[in-house]
Every structure is written in C-alpha cells, then in structure tokens.
Amino acid sequence: MELIEAELFTDPGNDAVVRLPPRHFPGVLIQGDSLSIIRGDVAEIVEACAQGDVQDAHEAATLLLANFDELLARYESALETHGIKRPYGPRA
C-alpha cells in the first residue's frame, strides 16, 4: 500500500470523481459493493441473452445504461465545474 494525495472534484460519496497523480484527467472511484452490483447487472443481461429472453435483457440493459449515463453526467459536471475538458468527444 502507498499513501498518496489525490484531488477530489465531488463529494466523497459512492462515485467520487478524483484525480490521482500523475494522471492528467480525473476518474470515478466506484466502491467495491457498487462494482459487485454492476457486475451482477451485467450477469443478468448475459443470462437473459443465453435464455433467449430478449425483452428481459433489453430491460436490464436499459437500466444499466441509465445508471452509467447518470455516472457519466456526474463526471462531466465535475469536469465542467473545474474547467477541465472531457478526455473524449461528444456522446452519441
């Protein structure tokens, strides 16, 4: 383990936007329990696809996409607030 200083761009909640040295752009810190939930959501989609249940897979994927859109909006808002350009182009 190494003790370092990091820059915090949002509140230190479950999906904090932080920048670690020597990175140029911040990232999103996802807590382990949240990461496990995301993994479970993806597994649900894979299982629904394997069973041929396109409707369930679509519903689960739509919810997962909405969650990622919220996370990305939080990230983009933090960047904008601190005058940092996005490290990627506009979303489709």
N, CA, C and O atoms as CSV, one atom per row, in Angstrom:
chain,resi,resn,atom,element,x,y,z
A,1,MET,N,N,0.850,-1.171,0.000
A,1,MET,CA,C,0.000,0.000,0.000
A,1,MET,C,C,0.891,1.228,0.000
A,1,MET,O,O,1.953,1.250,0.623
A,2,GLU,N,N,0.438,2.246,-0.711
A,2,GLU,CA,C,1.167,3.507,-0.796
A,2,GLU,C,C,0.218,4.637,-0.436
A,2,GLU,O,O,-0.900,4.694,-0.947
A,3,LEU,N,N,0.643,5.517,0.419
A,3,LEU,CA,C,-0.152,6.673,0.816
A,3,LEU,C,C,0.164,7.822,-0.135
A,3,LEU,O,O,1.318,8.232,-0.261
A,4,ILE,N,N,-0.880,8.347,-0.812
A,4,ILE,CA,C,-0.696,9.435,-1.773
A,4,ILE,C,C,-1.756,10.498,-1.546
A,4,ILE,O,O,-2.738,10.268,-0.842
A,5,GLU,N,N,-1.553,11.650,-2.142
A,5,GLU,CA,C,-2.576,12.688,-2.143
A,5,GLU,C,C,-3.329,12.605,-3.456
A,5,GLU,O,O,-2.742,12.347,-4.507
A,6,ALA,N,N,-4.624,12.826,-3.390
A,6,ALA,CA,C,-5.467,12.824,-4.580
A,6,ALA,C,C,-6.321,14.081,-4.560
A,6,ALA,O,O,-6.598,14.639,-3.498
A,7,GLU,N,N,-6.736,14.522,-5.743
A,7,GLU,CA,C,-7.631,15.669,-5.847
A,7,GLU,C,C,-9.066,15.169,-5.917
A,7,GLU,O,O,-9.381,14.285,-6.714
A,8,LEU,N,N,-9.932,15.731,-5.090
A,8,LEU,CA,C,-11.336,15.342,-5.029
A,8,LEU,C,C,-12.173,16.430,-5.686
A,8,LEU,O,O,-12.146,17.581,-5.251
A,9,PHE,N,N,-12.923,16.072,-6.739
A,9,PHE,CA,C,-13.698,17.030,-7.506
A,9,PHE,C,C,-15.181,17.040,-7.146
A,9,PHE,O,O,-15.907,17.946,-7.554
A,10,THR,N,N,-15.637,16.052,-6.392
A,10,THR,CA,C,-17.036,15.960,-5.954
A,10,THR,C,C,-17.039,15.610,-4.475
A,10,THR,O,O,-15.982,15.475,-3.858
A,11,ASP,N,N,-18.215,15.465,-3.919
A,11,ASP,CA,C,-18.276,14.975,-2.548
A,11,ASP,C,C,-17.701,13.564,-2.523
A,11,ASP,O,O,-17.698,12.879,-3.546
A,12,PRO,N,N,-17.219,13.124,-1.371
A,12,PRO,CA,C,-16.564,11.817,-1.320
A,12,PRO,C,C,-17.541,10.650,-1.226
A,12,PRO,O,O,-17.306,9.699,-0.481
A,13,GLY,N,N,-18.619,10.721,-1.969
A,13,GLY,CA,C,-19.639,9.683,-1.921
A,13,GLY,C,C,-19.251,8.427,-2.663
A,13,GLY,O,O,-18.070,8.147,-2.870
A,14,ASN,N,N,-20.263,7.671,-3.061
A,14,ASN,CA,C,-20.097,6.350,-3.645
A,14,ASN,C,C,-19.450,6.376,-5.020
A,14,ASN,O,O,-18.877,5.372,-5.443
A,15,ASP,N,N,-19.526,7.483,-5.720
A,15,ASP,CA,C,-18.963,7.571,-7.073
A,15,ASP,C,C,-18.203,8.882,-7.219
A,15,ASP,O,O,-18.479,9.693,-8.103
A,16,ALA,N,N,-17.241,9.063,-6.329
A,16,ALA,CA,C,-16.467,10.289,-6.280
A,16,ALA,C,C,-15.602,10.438,-7.533
A,16,ALA,O,O,-15.062,9.467,-8.064
A,17,VAL,N,N,-15.493,11.682,-7.983
A,17,VAL,CA,C,-14.610,11.998,-9.093
A,17,VAL,C,C,-13.296,12.480,-8.480
A,17,VAL,O,O,-13.258,13.483,-7.767
A,18,VAL,N,N,-12.227,11.750,-8.770
A,18,VAL,CA,C,-10.921,12.043,-8.177
A,18,VAL,C,C,-9.841,12.002,-9.257
A,18,VAL,O,O,-9.994,11.357,-10.294
A,19,ARG,N,N,-8.750,12.708,-8.982
A,19,ARG,CA,C,-7.598,12.624,-9.880
A,19,ARG,C,C,-6.405,12.161,-9.061
A,19,ARG,O,O,-6.056,12.753,-8.040
A,20,LEU,N,N,-5.798,11.096,-9.532
A,20,LEU,CA,C,-4.616,10.548,-8.878
A,20,LEU,C,C,-3.370,11.013,-9.623
A,20,LEU,O,O,-3.383,11.135,-10.848
A,21,PRO,N,N,-2.299,11.271,-8.887
A,21,PRO,CA,C,-1.066,11.624,-9.575
A,21,PRO,C,C,-0.525,10.380,-10.270
A,21,PRO,O,O,-0.660,9.290,-9.713
A,22,PRO,N,N,0.048,10.470,-11.396
A,22,PRO,CA,C,0.339,11.623,-12.237
A,22,PRO,C,C,-0.669,11.778,-13.363
A,22,PRO,O,O,-0.341,12.356,-14.400
A,23,ARG,N,N,-1.883,11.281,-13.190
A,23,ARG,CA,C,-2.895,11.300,-14.251
A,23,ARG,C,C,-3.278,12.732,-14.618
A,23,ARG,O,O,-3.318,13.616,-13.763
A,24,HIS,N,N,-3.560,12.944,-15.907
A,24,HIS,CA,C,-3.986,14.267,-16.361
A,24,HIS,C,C,-5.480,14.468,-16.100
A,24,HIS,O,O,-5.905,15.545,-15.684
A,25,PHE,N,N,-6.269,13.425,-16.348
A,25,PHE,CA,C,-7.714,13.518,-16.178
A,25,PHE,C,C,-8.165,12.784,-14.920
A,25,PHE,O,O,-7.569,11.782,-14.526
A,26,PRO,N,N,-9.220,13.291,-14.299
A,26,PRO,CA,C,-9.803,12.582,-13.151
A,26,PRO,C,C,-10.460,11.279,-13.599
A,26,PRO,O,O,-10.668,11.042,-14.789
A,27,GLY,N,N,-10.775,10.458,-12.631
A,27,GLY,CA,C,-11.519,9.231,-12.853
A,27,GLY,C,C,-12.658,9.157,-11.858
A,27,GLY,O,O,-12.873,10.082,-11.075
A,28,VAL,N,N,-13.374,8.070,-11.892
A,28,VAL,CA,C,-14.501,7.856,-10.985
A,28,VAL,C,C,-14.153,6.699,-10.071
A,28,VAL,O,O,-13.807,5.613,-10.536
A,29,LEU,N,N,-14.242,6.927,-8.782
A,29,LEU,CA,C,-13.989,5.880,-7.799
A,29,LEU,C,C,-15.305,5.159,-7.525
A,29,LEU,O,O,-16.258,5.751,-7.019
A,30,ILE,N,N,-15.341,3.885,-7.862
A,30,ILE,CA,C,-16.539,3.078,-7.619
A,30,ILE,C,C,-16.228,2.143,-6.459
A,30,ILE,O,O,-15.259,1.385,-6.510
A,31,GLN,N,N,-17.029,2.193,-5.436
A,31,GLN,CA,C,-16.839,1.344,-4.269
A,31,GLN,C,C,-17.048,-0.118,-4.640
A,31,GLN,O,O,-17.770,-0.423,-5.589
A,32,GLY,N,N,-16.427,-1.009,-3.906
A,32,GLY,CA,C,-16.480,-2.433,-4.198
A,32,GLY,C,C,-17.880,-3.015,-4.229
A,32,GLY,O,O,-18.188,-3.851,-5.078
A,33,ASP,N,N,-18.735,-2.579,-3.305
A,33,ASP,CA,C,-20.097,-3.118,-3.306
A,33,ASP,C,C,-20.857,-2.662,-4.546
A,33,ASP,O,O,-21.649,-3.421,-5.105
A,34,SER,N,N,-20.619,-1.426,-4.976
A,34,SER,CA,C,-21.257,-0.928,-6.195
A,34,SER,C,C,-20.724,-1.665,-7.418
A,34,SER,O,O,-21.488,-1.982,-8.330
A,35,LEU,N,N,-19.433,-1.939,-7.447
A,35,LEU,CA,C,-18.840,-2.693,-8.546
A,35,LEU,C,C,-19.454,-4.086,-8.628
A,35,LEU,O,O,-19.712,-4.591,-9.721
A,36,SER,N,N,-19.685,-4.698,-7.485
A,36,SER,CA,C,-20.309,-6.014,-7.451
A,36,SER,C,C,-21.742,-5.960,-7.996
A,36,SER,O,O,-22.181,-6.881,-8.685
A,37,ILE,N,N,-22.453,-4.901,-7.690
A,37,ILE,CA,C,-23.825,-4.735,-8.199
A,37,ILE,C,C,-23.805,-4.581,-9.718
A,37,ILE,O,O,-24.620,-5.186,-10.414
A,38,ILE,N,N,-22.871,-3.771,-10.234
A,38,ILE,CA,C,-22.754,-3.592,-11.687
A,38,ILE,C,C,-22.459,-4.930,-12.353
A,38,ILE,O,O,-23.052,-5.266,-13.378
A,39,ARG,N,N,-21.545,-5.686,-11.768
A,39,ARG,CA,C,-21.217,-6.998,-12.312
A,39,ARG,C,C,-22.453,-7.897,-12.333
A,39,ARG,O,O,-22.685,-8.619,-13.303
A,40,GLY,N,N,-23.238,-7.850,-11.266
A,40,GLY,CA,C,-24.473,-8.634,-11.203
A,40,GLY,C,C,-25.472,-8.221,-12.273
A,40,GLY,O,O,-26.160,-9.062,-12.851
A,41,ASP,N,N,-25.548,-6.920,-12.532
A,41,ASP,CA,C,-26.443,-6.425,-13.585
A,41,ASP,C,C,-26.022,-6.946,-14.954
A,41,ASP,O,O,-26.863,-7.353,-15.755
A,42,VAL,N,N,-24.721,-6.932,-15.219
A,42,VAL,CA,C,-24.221,-7.444,-16.491
A,42,VAL,C,C,-24.472,-8.950,-16.590
A,42,VAL,O,O,-24.856,-9.444,-17.650
A,43,ALA,N,N,-24.259,-9.671,-15.505
A,43,ALA,CA,C,-24.511,-11.114,-15.495
A,43,ALA,C,C,-25.987,-11.409,-15.776
A,43,ALA,O,O,-26.306,-12.385,-16.455
A,44,GLU,N,N,-26.875,-10.579,-15.264
A,44,GLU,CA,C,-28.314,-10.743,-15.520
A,44,GLU,C,C,-28.612,-10.591,-17.011
A,44,GLU,O,O,-29.418,-11.339,-17.565
A,45,ILE,N,N,-27.966,-9.632,-17.654
A,45,ILE,CA,C,-28.165,-9.425,-19.087
A,45,ILE,C,C,-27.642,-10.625,-19.866
A,45,ILE,O,O,-28.311,-11.115,-20.776
A,46,VAL,N,N,-26.449,-11.100,-19.515
A,46,VAL,CA,C,-25.853,-12.252,-20.186
A,46,VAL,C,C,-26.761,-13.475,-20.032
A,46,VAL,O,O,-26.991,-14.203,-20.998
A,47,GLU,N,N,-27.268,-13.697,-18.837
A,47,GLU,CA,C,-28.152,-14.843,-18.586
A,47,GLU,C,C,-29.434,-14.741,-19.396
A,47,GLU,O,O,-29.885,-15.731,-19.972
A,48,ALA,N,N,-30.021,-13.560,-19.443
A,48,ALA,CA,C,-31.253,-13.369,-20.223
A,48,ALA,C,C,-30.989,-13.625,-21.701
A,48,ALA,O,O,-31.810,-14.237,-22.385
A,49,CYS,N,N,-29.845,-13.159,-22.195
A,49,CYS,CA,C,-29.483,-13.415,-23.597
A,49,CYS,C,C,-29.303,-14.909,-23.845
A,49,CYS,O,O,-29.767,-15.433,-24.858
A,50,ALA,N,N,-28.631,-15.593,-22.922
A,50,ALA,CA,C,-28.393,-17.034,-23.071
A,50,ALA,C,C,-29.701,-17.815,-23.109
A,50,ALA,O,O,-29.800,-18.844,-23.777
A,51,GLN,N,N,-30.702,-17.318,-22.387
A,51,GLN,CA,C,-32.004,-17.983,-22.351
A,51,GLN,C,C,-32.922,-17.510,-23.484
A,51,GLN,O,O,-34.055,-17.976,-23.609
A,52,GLY,N,N,-32.424,-16.588,-24.301
A,52,GLY,CA,C,-33.224,-16.088,-25.418
A,52,GLY,C,C,-34.294,-15.096,-25.002
A,52,GLY,O,O,-35.200,-14.803,-25.783
A,53,ASP,N,N,-34.209,-14.581,-23.801
A,53,ASP,CA,C,-35.204,-13.631,-23.298
A,53,ASP,C,C,-34.750,-12.203,-23.627
A,53,ASP,O,O,-34.198,-11.494,-22.786
A,54,VAL,N,N,-34.999,-11.816,-24.855
A,54,VAL,CA,C,-34.544,-10.518,-25.346
A,54,VAL,C,C,-35.201,-9.377,-24.585
A,54,VAL,O,O,-34.557,-8.361,-24.324
A,55,GLN,N,N,-36.458,-9.524,-24.229
A,55,GLN,CA,C,-37.161,-8.452,-23.531
A,55,GLN,C,C,-36.529,-8.182,-22.155
A,55,GLN,O,O,-36.276,-7.030,-21.804
A,56,ASP,N,N,-36.279,-9.236,-21.386
A,56,ASP,CA,C,-35.632,-9.053,-20.080
A,56,ASP,C,C,-34.231,-8.490,-20.225
A,56,ASP,O,O,-33.817,-7.621,-19.457
A,57,ALA,N,N,-33.498,-8.992,-21.222
A,57,ALA,CA,C,-32.135,-8.490,-21.460
A,57,ALA,C,C,-32.181,-7.012,-21.810
A,57,ALA,O,O,-31.368,-6.231,-21.316
A,58,HIS,N,N,-33.112,-6.627,-22.648
A,58,HIS,CA,C,-33.242,-5.219,-23.055
A,58,HIS,C,C,-33.593,-4.340,-21.865
A,58,HIS,O,O,-33.020,-3.264,-21.696
A,59,GLU,N,N,-34.530,-4.790,-21.042
A,59,GLU,CA,C,-34.913,-4.005,-19.860
A,59,GLU,C,C,-33.742,-3.828,-18.898
A,59,GLU,O,O,-33.500,-2.729,-18.400
A,60,ALA,N,N,-33.019,-4.911,-18.641
A,60,ALA,CA,C,-31.878,-4.841,-17.734
A,60,ALA,C,C,-30.779,-3.962,-18.320
A,60,ALA,O,O,-30.163,-3.178,-17.597
A,61,ALA,N,N,-30.529,-4.084,-19.623
A,61,ALA,CA,C,-29.502,-3.263,-20.277
A,61,ALA,C,C,-29.895,-1.794,-20.277
A,61,ALA,O,O,-29.040,-0.922,-20.122
A,62,THR,N,N,-31.178,-1.513,-20.450
A,62,THR,CA,C,-31.663,-0.130,-20.433
A,62,THR,C,C,-31.443,0.502,-19.065
A,62,THR,O,O,-31.026,1.657,-18.980
A,63,LEU,N,N,-31.719,-0.238,-17.995
A,63,LEU,CA,C,-31.483,0.273,-16.639
A,63,LEU,C,C,-29.995,0.483,-16.375
A,63,LEU,O,O,-29.598,1.483,-15.776
A,64,LEU,N,N,-29.177,-0.465,-16.825
A,64,LEU,CA,C,-27.733,-0.340,-16.647
A,64,LEU,C,C,-27.201,0.879,-17.405
A,64,LEU,O,O,-26.374,1.625,-16.881
A,65,LEU,N,N,-27.672,1.078,-18.626
A,65,LEU,CA,C,-27.261,2.234,-19.417
A,65,LEU,C,C,-27.675,3.533,-18.737
A,65,LEU,O,O,-26.903,4.492,-18.712
A,66,ALA,N,N,-28.877,3.575,-18.188
A,66,ALA,CA,C,-29.338,4.777,-17.476
A,66,ALA,C,C,-28.440,5.075,-16.274
A,66,ALA,O,O,-28.125,6.235,-16.004
A,67,ASN,N,N,-28.029,4.032,-15.557
A,67,ASN,CA,C,-27.130,4.221,-14.416
A,67,ASN,C,C,-25.772,4.757,-14.864
A,67,ASN,O,O,-25.205,5.643,-14.225
A,68,PHE,N,N,-25.255,4.214,-15.967
A,68,PHE,CA,C,-23.981,4.706,-16.490
A,68,PHE,C,C,-24.114,6.135,-17.020
A,68,PHE,O,O,-23.190,6.936,-16.879
A,69,ASP,N,N,-25.251,6.455,-17.624
A,69,ASP,CA,C,-25.476,7.831,-18.092
A,69,ASP,C,C,-25.457,8.810,-16.923
A,69,ASP,O,O,-24.895,9.899,-17.038
A,70,GLU,N,N,-26.068,8.430,-15.796
A,70,GLU,CA,C,-26.050,9.286,-14.598
A,70,GLU,C,C,-24.623,9.458,-14.081
A,70,GLU,O,O,-24.217,10.560,-13.713
A,71,LEU,N,N,-23.880,8.377,-14.057
A,71,LEU,CA,C,-22.500,8.422,-13.593
A,71,LEU,C,C,-21.648,9.304,-14.505
A,71,LEU,O,O,-20.850,10.113,-14.033
A,72,LEU,N,N,-21.826,9.139,-15.804
A,72,LEU,CA,C,-21.074,9.943,-16.761
A,72,LEU,C,C,-21.472,11.415,-16.672
A,72,LEU,O,O,-20.617,12.290,-16.813
A,73,ALA,N,N,-22.742,11.702,-16.443
A,73,ALA,CA,C,-23.195,13.094,-16.289
A,73,ALA,C,C,-22.557,13.717,-15.052
A,73,ALA,O,O,-22.168,14.884,-15.078
A,74,ARG,N,N,-22.448,12.954,-13.976
A,74,ARG,CA,C,-21.798,13.454,-12.752
A,74,ARG,C,C,-20.324,13.757,-13.027
A,74,ARG,O,O,-19.797,14.780,-12.591
A,75,TYR,N,N,-19.672,12.856,-13.751
A,75,TYR,CA,C,-18.272,13.039,-14.114
A,75,TYR,C,C,-18.107,14.302,-14.962
A,75,TYR,O,O,-17.249,15.138,-14.680
A,76,GLU,N,N,-18.936,14.432,-16.002
A,76,GLU,CA,C,-18.843,15.575,-16.899
A,76,GLU,C,C,-19.141,16.880,-16.177
A,76,GLU,O,O,-18.513,17.901,-16.458
A,77,SER,N,N,-20.079,16.857,-15.261
A,77,SER,CA,C,-20.399,18.049,-14.477
A,77,SER,C,C,-19.218,18.468,-13.607
A,77,SER,O,O,-18.911,19.655,-13.495
A,78,ALA,N,N,-18.564,17.494,-12.997
A,78,ALA,CA,C,-17.392,17.795,-12.165
A,78,ALA,C,C,-16.274,18.389,-13.010
A,78,ALA,O,O,-15.615,19.340,-12.589
A,79,LEU,N,N,-16.059,17.838,-14.196
A,79,LEU,CA,C,-15.031,18.381,-15.076
A,79,LEU,C,C,-15.363,19.822,-15.458
A,79,LEU,O,O,-14.512,20.708,-15.384
A,80,GLU,N,N,-16.606,20.041,-15.863
A,80,GLU,CA,C,-17.021,21.386,-16.279
A,80,GLU,C,C,-16.873,22.390,-15.135
A,80,GLU,O,O,-16.394,23.505,-15.341
A,81,THR,N,N,-17.279,21.996,-13.946
A,81,THR,CA,C,-17.185,22.864,-12.773
A,81,THR,C,C,-15.751,23.308,-12.526
A,81,THR,O,O,-15.516,24.422,-12.057
A,82,HIS,N,N,-14.798,22.449,-12.837
A,82,HIS,CA,C,-13.390,22.739,-12.558
A,82,HIS,C,C,-12.599,23.127,-13.808
A,82,HIS,O,O,-11.368,23.165,-13.793
A,83,GLY,N,N,-13.332,23.418,-14.900
A,83,GLY,CA,C,-12.687,23.912,-16.106
A,83,GLY,C,C,-11.801,22.903,-16.813
A,83,GLY,O,O,-10.805,23.274,-17.434
A,84,ILE,N,N,-12.156,21.635,-16.724
A,84,ILE,CA,C,-11.374,20.584,-17.366
A,84,ILE,C,C,-12.164,20.049,-18.563
A,84,ILE,O,O,-13.331,19.680,-18.431
A,85,LYS,N,N,-11.518,20.012,-19.726
A,85,LYS,CA,C,-12.167,19.459,-20.915
A,85,LYS,C,C,-12.268,17.950,-20.789
A,85,LYS,O,O,-11.413,17.308,-20.179
A,86,ARG,N,N,-13.319,17.390,-21.372
A,86,ARG,CA,C,-13.502,15.937,-21.354
A,86,ARG,C,C,-12.396,15.246,-22.141
A,86,ARG,O,O,-11.927,15.779,-23.147
A,87,PRO,N,N,-11.975,14.069,-21.696
A,87,PRO,CA,C,-10.946,13.331,-22.422
A,87,PRO,C,C,-11.514,12.520,-23.590
A,87,PRO,O,O,-10.862,11.596,-24.076
A,88,TYR,N,N,-12.709,12.858,-24.035
A,88,TYR,CA,C,-13.379,12.156,-25.113
A,88,TYR,C,C,-14.339,13.129,-25.783
A,88,TYR,O,O,-14.632,14.198,-25.248
A,89,GLY,N,N,-14.822,12.745,-26.956
A,89,GLY,CA,C,-15.729,13.595,-27.719
A,89,GLY,C,C,-17.157,13.525,-27.199
A,89,GLY,O,O,-17.431,12.905,-26.172
A,90,PRO,N,N,-18.069,14.178,-27.934
A,90,PRO,CA,C,-19.480,14.163,-27.523
A,90,PRO,C,C,-20.054,12.742,-27.548
A,90,PRO,O,O,-19.633,11.886,-28.326
A,91,ARG,N,N,-21.020,12.536,-26.676
A,91,ARG,CA,C,-21.693,11.226,-26.629
A,91,ARG,C,C,-22.666,11.100,-27.773
A,91,ARG,O,O,-23.240,12.084,-28.240
A,92,ALA,N,N,-22.841,9.883,-28.214
A,92,ALA,CA,C,-23.812,9.602,-29.283
A,92,ALA,C,C,-25.195,9.440,-28.704
A,92,ALA,O,O,-26.149,9.199,-29.444
